[in-house]
Amino acid sequence: MGKNRARNYEWATVEYEQGSYDVCVCMVFEQVDEIRPVDSEINIIELMDRKSIEWMYEKAMEEIHANLNPPHFKDMSRMEYLIDEGIEGPVMDNKTA
């Protein structure tokens, strides 16, 4: 499966001052486009100060990047088998053998 690609706008949910907010980030201009309380259609960005918006942007970008770049885990089942069987030394993968 390939990497996910960012769309023009990405949404992330951010916890801030005892509330949860959906933050819409414009990925083209790298700025917050909308901030809404969770389950609300009301954009409250005009009511917020710049420092809060910047903080929410940073937290939203952390979540967005985590979702776009999920961790890759190596299949360790063969290594587990070799350890259980007591086989020592460097072992080549089936692909390189």
Kinemage of the C-alpha trace (Angstrom):
@kinemage 1
@onewidth
@group {chain A} dominant
@subgroup {mainchain}
@vectorlist {calphas} color= white
{ca met a 1} P 0.000 0.000 0.000
{ca gly a 2} L 1.376 3.414 -0.991
{ca lys a 3} L 1.671 6.521 1.068
{ca asn a 4} L -1.417 8.608 1.590
{ca arg a 5} L -1.378 11.968 -0.160
{ca ala a 6} L -2.454 15.232 1.392
{ca arg a 7} L -5.524 16.893 -0.064
{ca asn a 8} L -5.874 20.655 -0.400
{ca tyr a 9} L -7.670 20.737 2.970
{ca glu a 10} L -7.213 18.339 5.884
{ca trp a 11} L -9.202 18.129 9.123
{ca ala a 12} L -7.888 17.218 12.559
{ca thr a 13} L -9.463 17.198 16.016
{ca val a 14} L -7.529 19.137 18.654
{ca glu a 15} L -8.051 19.288 22.421
{ca tyr a 16} L -7.746 22.865 23.682
{ca glu a 17} L -8.714 24.461 27.011
{ca gln a 18} L -11.095 21.701 28.115
{ca gly a 19} L -12.787 21.513 24.705
{ca ser a 20} L -12.441 19.659 21.424
{ca tyr a 21} L -12.229 21.488 18.125
{ca asp a 22} L -12.175 20.406 14.498
{ca val a 23} L -9.416 22.297 12.742
{ca cys a 24} L -9.349 22.627 8.948
{ca val a 25} L -5.860 23.243 7.575
{ca cys a 26} L -5.239 24.496 4.045
{ca met a 27} L -2.310 22.335 2.978
{ca val a 28} L -1.513 24.566 -0.016
{ca phe a 29} L -0.994 27.750 2.026
{ca glu a 30} L -0.121 25.946 5.292
{ca gln a 31} L -2.592 27.857 7.443
{ca val a 32} L -5.758 27.270 9.429
{ca asp a 33} L -8.879 27.800 7.340
{ca glu a 34} L -11.603 26.966 9.895
{ca ile a 35} L -11.958 26.095 13.573
{ca arg a 36} L -15.212 24.581 14.776
{ca pro a 37} L -16.243 23.126 18.103
{ca val a 38} L -16.682 19.371 17.605
{ca asp a 39} L -20.114 18.517 16.134
{ca ser a 40} L -20.745 22.142 15.185
{ca glu a 41} L -20.997 23.896 11.837
{ca ile a 42} L -20.015 27.276 13.299
{ca asn a 43} L -16.569 28.584 12.332
{ca ile a 44} L -15.141 30.416 15.365
{ca ile a 45} L -11.734 31.357 13.939
{ca glu a 46} L -12.659 35.064 13.914
{ca leu a 47} L -13.222 34.935 17.693
{ca met a 48} L -9.808 33.440 18.486
{ca asp a 49} L -6.467 35.119 19.072
{ca arg a 50} L -3.472 34.469 16.798
{ca lys a 51} L -1.502 32.584 19.482
{ca ser a 52} L -4.335 30.062 19.986
{ca ile a 53} L -4.748 29.589 16.238
{ca glu a 54} L -1.011 28.971 15.796
{ca trp a 55} L -1.011 26.445 18.647
{ca met a 56} L -4.005 24.633 17.118
{ca tyr a 57} L -2.274 24.657 13.724
{ca glu a 58} L 0.812 22.931 15.176
{ca lys a 59} L -1.263 20.268 16.944
{ca ala a 60} L -3.445 19.708 13.879
{ca met a 61} L -0.365 19.306 11.654
{ca glu a 62} L 1.074 16.708 14.051
{ca glu a 63} L -2.129 14.664 13.737
{ca ile a 64} L -2.363 15.151 9.964
{ca his a 65} L 1.241 14.054 9.400
{ca ala a 66} L 0.742 11.041 11.658
{ca asn a 67} L -2.308 10.018 9.615
{ca leu a 68} L -0.564 10.592 6.270
{ca asn a 69} L 2.584 8.701 7.317
{ca pro a 70} L 1.502 5.679 9.345
{ca pro a 71} L 4.363 3.711 10.911
{ca his a 72} L 5.704 0.753 8.925
{ca phe a 73} L 6.207 -2.431 10.907
{ca lys a 74} L 8.476 -5.201 9.693
{ca asp a 75} L 7.085 -8.729 9.764
{ca met a 76} L 9.090 -10.382 12.527
{ca ser a 77} L 7.367 -13.785 12.388
{ca arg a 78} L 10.340 -15.484 10.632
{ca met a 79} L 12.799 -13.966 13.115
{ca glu a 80} L 10.628 -15.184 15.994
{ca tyr a 81} L 10.661 -18.710 14.519
{ca leu a 82} L 14.464 -18.672 14.168
{ca ile a 83} L 14.889 -17.475 17.738
{ca asp a 84} L 12.489 -20.157 19.017
{ca glu a 85} L 14.438 -22.826 17.086
{ca gly a 86} L 17.745 -21.563 18.464
{ca ile a 87} L 19.201 -20.699 15.065
{ca glu a 88} L 22.016 -18.186 15.469
{ca gly a 89} L 24.010 -15.951 13.174
{ca pro a 90} L 23.022 -13.712 10.283
{ca val a 91} L 20.056 -15.043 8.365
{ca met a 92} L 19.167 -13.839 4.910
{ca asp a 93} L 15.611 -12.914 4.002
{ca asn a 94} L 13.848 -15.181 1.519
{ca lys a 95} L 13.890 -12.279 -0.957
{ca thr a 96} L 17.688 -12.079 -1.020
{ca ala a 97} L 18.366 -15.810 -0.820
